[in-house]
């Protein structure tokens, strides 16, 4: 598979971060600066950070709030009218099993908790924390949601001192851990599967299950989570234009997480409400360097193909390489030669392997695995492929070809009209 050019890699890393519109203030629609508002570019220790139901990130300090990564602070009481004074912690509920609670914003103040949706206080609130979250202490330092797949179950991490109280949303059970290696968090934030402990004007990234810190931390938040003069880690480069996109692979795992791969980086795209950002592949799949050729997901595992090697990872709270891997593609799939793209459709057991202008089917339930069927395709030089409930997309450069099913793809003799990759698909610039 042709490598992605350096310029594309540099730009894709800088794909647009979600930027919210300014909050309205009492004076009008433009979100003017509140008298006495703090300046986060001067260095602020935030009281709480959380995304709201629209995906905009709220930063709280004393009696003010910022909406998004740019713009001035506003009085929090203008938007959360029942609040009186600063809050201790906040998070956005992730509970898809309970739509009446999912995406609600929880704000904690001393021994009370407030539940908001669209800035409207839910009936019956505020409540004592113990009413809603039994076993969770009062006067918290920070809180952050942790969905199943990143934690073992849909959970909330509550921080107080060096203790982390892991609250299981379904069972209401609380397990307490002590993470003495982590700074005392005054706020915590989950963004695009990554977890951040904010302390002073700095932050430290940590693993939500183990608390492990990997990399050079702490880092100054002004370089990463806000737009400030003389700060920033991305220079002045513009976001990648959609016409310059070139993928290497794409997949959706059994947990519904959709990933695009290009060169040595990857991007999760099903969480687009909260923004787009690219990260090094080695951050999630430590053993895979310098990109991939093809990726597919099957049976709670993700298969990364690079050259003649296949790496299989267990897709639990974090990706773990299965013992004995990598193996050769021939040994694992019965395939020889370069793999251009691969996909497995939901609830199916067939890996569709694209090589040149051919698609080869491999039954993943068979032992040993061998090619069961071979189909000519009306296309060649495919870069990546993705199959979902809505059909199949074959990516070639900055365009993709849509097919309703593997059968229609296999039987087709004329390629359909190509569609352009757009900003809605991956956050590039149209």
Secondary structure, 3 states (H helix, E strand, C coil): CCCCCHHHHHHHHCCCCCCCCCCCECCECCCCCCCCCCCHHHCCCCCEEEECCCCCEEEEECCEEEECCCCCCEEHHHCCCCCCCCCCEEEECCCCCCCCCCCCEEEEECCEEEEEECCEECCCCCEEHHHHCCCCCCCCCEEEEECECCECCCEEEEEECCEEEEEECCCCCEEEEECCCCCCCCEEEEECCEEEEEECCEEEEECCCCCCCCCCCCEEHHHCCCCCCCCCCCCCCCCCEHHHCCCCEEEECCCCCEEEEECCEEEECCCHHHCCCEEEHHHHCCCCCCCCCEEEEECCEEEEEECCEEEEEEECCCEEECCCCCEEHHHHHCCCCCCCEEECCCCCCEEEEEECCEEEEEECCCCCCCEEEEEECCCCCCCEEEEECCEEEEEECCEEEEECCHHHHHHCCCCCCCEECCHHHHCCEC
